[in-house]
Amino acid sequence: MADVTLIVGSKSDVPAAKPAVDTLEKFGVSCQAVVCSAHRAPERLTHVVRDAETGGAKLFICGAGMAAALPGATAALTTKPVIGLPLAAGALNGIDALLAISQMPPGIPVATVAINGAANAAYLAIEILALSNGELAGKLAAWRRDQSDRVDSFE
């Protein structure tokens, strides 16, 4: 049972998505990571999303490059929040993925972070989960205070 399901479209996307897993782990948020292509395995994606929901997933992070169909396809299969993580790939180095993820039709929203912004995708997931988890909200507030304190130092 994982609170967050992270899906990337191919094995080559794993290194760019790893900071999301690391950030979630740092806050004690359970994460299931899966490789599944929206284009090459749409039926498998349906099963991945359904199984994640049955297993208790509260939201999804989907990393994809180029046409970046994965976040939108996932959002079409669930009413849980989906965070799109555009990945640098192809001739446009992620610009196409950023635009594709941010241009969802009304009623099927996908939150979008920066290109290769895996850590921020995780922080957004943590913020969403913290709305109903006081312990997590406390950890996030303490981390933010620590970050603020570091701004004024040479560390």
Secondary structure as GFF3:
##gff-version 3
##sequence-region A 1 155
A	DSSP	beta_strand	4	8	.	.	.	ID=ss1
A	DSSP	three_ten_helix	11	13	.	.	.	ID=ss2
A	DSSP	alpha_helix	14	26	.	.	.	ID=ss3
A	DSSP	beta_strand	31	35	.	.	.	ID=ss4
A	DSSP	alpha_helix	42	54	.	.	.	ID=ss5
A	DSSP	beta_strand	59	65	.	.	.	ID=ss6
A	DSSP	alpha_helix	69	77	.	.	.	ID=ss7
A	DSSP	beta_strand	82	87	.	.	.	ID=ss8
A	DSSP	alpha_helix	95	102	.	.	.	ID=ss9
A	DSSP	beta_strand	111	112	.	.	.	ID=ss10
A	DSSP	alpha_helix	118	130	.	.	.	ID=ss11
A	DSSP	alpha_helix	134	151	.	.	.	ID=ss12
###
